[in-house]
Amino acid sequence: MPNAISQFAAVGLLSYLLGSFPAGWVAGKICHKDLQREGSSNTGATNALRVLGKKWGCTVFVVDFFKGIVAVALASEFSEEKSQQDWLGLVAALFVIVGHNFPLWLGFKGGKGIATTAGVTLSIFPYPVFVVALISWGLVFSTTRYVSLASLAAVIALPLACFTLLFLGKIGQVFALVSLGICMLAIWRHQSNISRLAAGTEPRFVKEKND
């Protein structure tokens, strides 16, 4: 038991530190801009795209996406038992998102976790879950041009897909509950976007000609 506790603690800490790598903040510094003061004032990929342009926005997204994948992959190296690997992977999934959203280095003010959540979803959940979330994002974005609304649609689709698979006996209850926790965290992080959407003041994504 003490060994198992140390494994979970190590995975949680490592995943948090990996998630808290501030790719958007670093990109902003390279471009001599402060993402914590410009745009929506967060260091996520969407704000990087708006403030820094397509090249840097895509770069930040890729880095944040792979943080989720790497965290889950590293977690599996802490044990050779499949059941324990699953538990460690779920711990990594949660903590890498928390690290991204609340990075120690930036006063716990980071992004909103969508890119990292996408990486986690691809890594820890069955592939159909990722596909459902991706399609939900694409459909909502293509029809509304609201990145935030599309992101909310994707994170809501995540637990819906997981609980459907749970009902079909394809995944365990813990996986479904973790997906619900991830969804609730993402919705909470999007409170300001939800308020702007309700007020009709949320900016739509407009493709810049110079991108």
Buried (B, 14 or more C-beta within 10 A) or exposed (E): EEEEEEBBEBBBEBBBBBBBBBBBBBBBEEBEBBBBEEBBEBBBBBBBBBBBBEEBBBBBBBBBBBBBBBBBEBBBEBBEEEEBBBBBBBBBBBBBBBBBBBBEEBEEBBBBBBBBBBBBBBBBBBEEBBBBBBEBBEBBBEEBBBBBBBBBBBBBBBBBBBBBBBEEEEBBEEBBBBBBBBBEBBBEBBEBBBEBBEEEEBBEBEEEEEE
